[in-house]
Amino acid sequence: MNLFDPSRAVRVLRWALPAAYGIALAIFLWRDGIWFARDRLLMWIVLGLLAFSVTDIRRWARGVVVEWLPFALILWAYDLLRGLADELWSSAHVLPQLRADEILAGGTAPTVWLQERLWQGPGALQWYDYATWVVYVSYFLSTYIVAAALWFFAPALFRRYVAVVAALAMMGFATYALFPAAPPWMASQSGHLEPTTRTVGYVWSEIPIAHFNSLFERGSQYANPVAAVPSLHAAYSLLIVLFLWRFAGRGRGLLALYPVAMAFALVYMAEHYVVDILLGWIYAVTAFWAVNRLAERIEQQRARAQPAVAAERAT
């Protein structure tokens, strides 16, 4: 009598590995807090995909090497290039985006208007300060979580998603290099804008569970305070909506609120001007349209080529 049943073992692993992954992740989060560094996020996402891919290890291994590794390298290269972009010019642009915001708002920059009415100071944080912080930092998680979901449930969309993310990253880098721009908090420091507060740091100090501890992202070469135009926070939040819209069903209204909430958070926290956000949305729509158009053309060419290949083999 054979006591070992392969099918039963697979069923057990199908439940046991995700459970073990969930327990390990909970332990590390309890001990270390939430990570927002790319390398740690990607590591845990890849391990999570492994836990849920026990019945198809080959696909997981192939996906890590062929799809996720290039994705990680693209994002790492973007981080490095973004940090170096401001070294191409000696100064950052301050007035164009500031004046554009004042024109859009009828005279007063929206960041100034919002903070005059809502910001109570670092010693009196309000619920909306924490809420805007959560929306702001979700940018560092959502892009990768959506990528993991698409890879697992919609592989064809995952490849398009990676292509759009890469296109947006390169478009953003090119703009940062050609047009380094000071965000509102920096414009206030230089005296070009009424006093504003970069609130994210004050809220972060009250939330010790969130960390940017990283395995390899070290040093100022990865940071660029004048990489403000366009806002990739805004671009990627809209990109998520564009990719998930077909799956959202009745949740589309809630999904559509995400880029709006991100826009509010960015402006209120003095991270971006409204014009930065509008440009980010334009970049996202442009990249989404271009990549999908190119992918559709490639698919059409392959479809036309298949009958010809089949006819050749038949002869």
C-alpha positions in Angstrom: 0.0 0.0 0.0 1.4 3.4 -1.1 1.0 5.8 1.8 2.4 8.7 -0.2 -0.3 10.4 -2.3 1.3 13.1 -4.6 -2.0 14.8 -5.3 -2.7 15.1 -1.6 0.8 16.4 -0.9 0.2 19.1 -3.5 -3.1 20.1 -1.9 -1.4 20.4 1.5 1.4 22.5 0.1 -1.1 24.7 -1.8 -2.5 25.8 1.6 0.6 25.3 3.8 3.1 27.5 1.8 0.8 30.5 1.6 0.0 30.1 5.3 3.7 29.9 6.2 4.4 32.9 4.0 1.7 34.9 5.7 3.0 34.0 9.1 6.6 34.9 8.2 5.5 38.2 6.7 3.4 39.1 9.8 6.3 38.3 12.1 8.8 40.5 10.1 6.2 43.3 9.8 5.6 43.1 13.6 9.3 43.2 14.3 10.6 45.6 11.7 7.6 47.6 10.6 6.4 48.3 7.0 9.2 48.5 4.4 9.0 50.9 1.5 12.4 50.2 -0.1 12.2 48.6 -3.6 14.5 45.8 -2.8 12.7 44.5 0.3 9.3 44.9 -1.4 10.4 43.0 -4.5 12.0 40.2 -2.4 8.8 39.6 -0.4 6.6 39.8 -3.5 8.8 37.2 -5.3 8.6 35.0 -2.2 4.8 35.4 -2.0 4.5 34.5 -5.7 6.5 31.4 -5.0 4.2 30.4 -2.1 1.2 30.7 -4.3 2.9 29.0 -7.3 3.6 25.6 -5.7 1.8 23.9 -8.6 3.7 25.7 -11.2 7.3 26.2 -10.0 8.6 26.4 -13.6 6.5 29.3 -14.4 7.6 31.1 -11.2 11.3 30.5 -11.9 10.9 31.6 -15.5 8.9 34.7 -14.4 11.5 35.7 -11.8 14.4 35.5 -14.3 12.6 36.7 -17.5 10.0 39.2 -16.1 10.7 40.3 -12.5 14.5 40.6 -12.7 14.3 43.0 -15.7 11.5 44.9 -13.9 13.7 45.3 -10.8 16.7 46.4 -12.9 14.6 49.0 -14.7 13.4 50.5 -11.5 16.9 50.4 -10.0 18.3 52.2 -13.0 15.5 54.8 -12.8 16.3 55.5 -9.2 20.0 55.9 -10.0 19.4 58.1 -13.0 16.8 60.2 -11.2 19.3 60.9 -8.4 21.9 62.0 -11.0 19.5 64.1 -13.1 19.8 67.3 -11.0 23.6 67.3 -11.4 23.2 68.2 -15.1 22.1 71.7 -14.2 23.2 74.1 -11.5 19.8 75.3 -10.4 16.2 74.3 -10.4 13.2 76.0 -12.0 10.9 77.6 -9.4 8.6 80.1 -11.0 7.0 78.4 -14.1 5.1 75.8 -12.1 4.4 78.2 -9.3 2.9 80.8 -11.6 0.9 78.2 -13.4 -0.7 77.0 -10.1 -1.5 80.6 -9.1 -3.2 81.1 -12.5 -5.2 77.9 -12.1 -6.3 78.8 -8.6 -7.0 82.4 -9.2 -4.0 84.0 -7.5 -3.1 81.8 -4.5 -1.1 78.6 -4.8 -3.4 75.7 -3.8 -0.8 74.4 -1.3 -0.7 77.7 0.5 -4.5 77.9 0.5 -4.9 74.3 1.9 -2.3 74.6 4.6 -3.6 77.9 5.8 -7.0 76.2 6.5 -5.9 72.7 7.4 -2.4 72.5 8.8 -2.4 72.9 12.6 1.4 72.4 13.1 3.6 69.4 13.9 2.3 69.3 17.5 -1.3 69.1 16.6 -1.6 66.5 13.8 -5.2 65.9 12.6 -6.8 62.7 11.3 -6.5 64.0 7.7 -2.7 64.5 8.2 -2.5 60.8 8.8 -4.9 60.0 6.0 -2.9 62.0 3.5 0.3 60.4 4.7 -1.2 56.9 4.1 -2.3 57.9 0.6 1.1 59.4 -0.1 3.2 56.4 1.0 0.8 53.9 -0.7 2.7 54.9 -3.9 5.7 52.9 -2.7 3.6 49.8 -2.3 0.7 49.9 -4.8 2.8 49.8 -8.0 4.4 46.5 -7.0 1.3 44.9 -5.4 -0.7 45.6 -8.6 2.3 44.1 -10.7 2.2 40.9 -8.5 -1.6 40.6 -9.0 -1.4 41.0 -12.7 1.5 38.6 -13.0 -0.5 35.9 -11.1 -3.9 36.5 -12.7 -3.4 38.3 -16.0 0.2 37.6 -17.3 -0.4 39.3 -20.7 -1.5 42.5 -18.8 1.6 42.2 -16.5 3.9 42.6 -19.5 2.1 45.6 -20.7 2.1 47.0 -17.2 5.8 46.6 -16.9 6.3 48.3 -20.2 4.2 51.3 -19.2 5.9 51.6 -15.8 9.3 51.5 -17.6 8.1 54.1 -20.2 6.8 56.4 -17.5 10.1 56.1 -15.6 12.2 57.0 -18.6 9.8 59.9 -19.6 10.1 61.2 -16.0 13.9 60.9 -16.0 14.1 62.8 -19.3 12.0 65.6 -17.9 13.8 65.8 -14.6 17.1 66.1 -16.5 15.9 68.8 -18.9 13.7 70.6 -16.4 14.7 70.2 -12.7 11.9 71.8 -10.7 11.6 72.8 -7.1 8.5 71.5 -5.3 6.4 73.9 -3.1 8.2 73.3 0.2 11.5 74.1 -1.5 10.0 77.2 -3.1 9.0 78.4 0.3 12.5 77.8 1.7 13.9 80.0 -1.1 11.3 82.8 -0.5 9.5 82.4 -3.8 6.3 81.1 -2.1 4.5 81.9 1.1 5.6 79.7 4.0 4.5 76.1 3.6 5.4 72.9 5.6 6.6 69.6 4.2 4.3 67.6 6.4 5.3 64.1 5.5 8.3 64.1 7.8 6.3 65.2 10.8 3.7 62.5 10.3 6.3 59.9 9.6 8.0 60.6 13.0 4.7 59.7 14.7 4.4 56.4 12.8 7.4 54.2 13.8 6.1 51.2 11.9 7.1 52.6 8.5 10.7 52.2 7.3 12.8 52.9 4.2 15.5 50.5 5.4 17.0 49.1 2.3 19.5 46.4 1.3 21.1 48.4 -1.5 19.4 51.8 -1.9 21.9 53.9 0.0 23.2 57.4 -0.3 22.0 60.7 -1.8 22.6 59.4 -5.3 19.2 57.9 -5.2 17.4 61.0 -4.1 16.5 64.1 -6.1 14.4 66.8 -4.4 14.0 68.6 -7.7 12.4 65.7 -9.6 9.0 67.3 -9.2 7.8 67.8 -12.8 5.9 65.6 -13.6 4.6 64.0 -10.5 5.1 60.2 -10.8 3.1 59.7 -7.6 0.1 61.1 -9.6 1.1 59.2 -12.8 1.4 55.8 -11.2 -1.8 56.2 -9.2 -3.7 56.9 -12.4 -1.9 54.1 -14.2 -3.2 51.7 -11.5 -6.8 52.8 -12.3 -6.3 52.4 -16.0 -5.1 48.8 -15.6 -7.6 47.7 -13.0 -10.6 49.5 -14.3 -11.9 46.4 -16.3 -11.7 44.2 -13.2 -13.2 46.7 -10.7 -16.9 46.2 -11.4 -18.9 48.0 -8.8 -15.7 49.2 -7.1 -14.9 51.5 -10.0 -16.1 54.6 -8.1 -13.8 53.8 -5.2 -10.9 53.0 -7.5 -11.4 56.3 -9.3 -11.0 58.2 -6.0 -7.4 56.9 -5.6 -5.7 59.4 -8.0 -7.9 62.2 -6.7 -6.9 61.4 -3.1 -3.3 61.2 -4.2 -3.5 64.6 -5.9 -5.0 66.2 -2.8 -2.3 64.6 -0.6 0.6 65.8 -2.8 -0.7 69.3 -2.9 -1.6 69.6 0.7 1.7 68.1 1.9 3.6 70.6 -0.3 5.2 67.8 -2.4 3.8 68.9 -5.7 2.0 71.7 -7.5 -1.3 71.0 -9.2 0.3 71.4 -12.6 2.9 68.7 -11.7 0.0 66.3 -11.1 -1.8 67.3 -14.3 1.4 66.6 -16.3 1.8 63.3 -14.4 -1.7 62.3 -15.5 -1.0 63.3 -19.1 2.3 61.3 -19.0 0.4 58.2 -17.7 -2.4 58.3 -20.3 0.2 58.9 -23.1 2.4 55.9 -22.0 -0.7 53.7 -21.4 -2.0 54.5 -24.9 1.4 54.2 -26.7 2.3 50.8 -25.1 -1.2 49.3 -25.7 -1.2 50.6 -29.3 2.2 49.0 -29.9 1.2 45.7 -28.2 -2.0 45.5 -30.3 0.0 46.1 -33.5 2.4 43.3 -32.6 -0.5 40.9 -31.8 -2.1 41.7 -35.1 1.1 41.1 -37.0 1.5 37.7 -35.2 -2.1 36.8 -36.0 -1.6 37.6 -39.7 1.7 35.6 -39.7 0.2 32.5 -38.2 -1.8 31.3 -41.3 1.3 31.8 -43.5 3.4 29.8 -41.1 0.8 27.1 -41.0 0.5 27.0 -44.8 4.3 26.6 -45.1 4.4 23.7 -42.7 1.5 22.0 -44.6 3.5 22.1 -47.8 
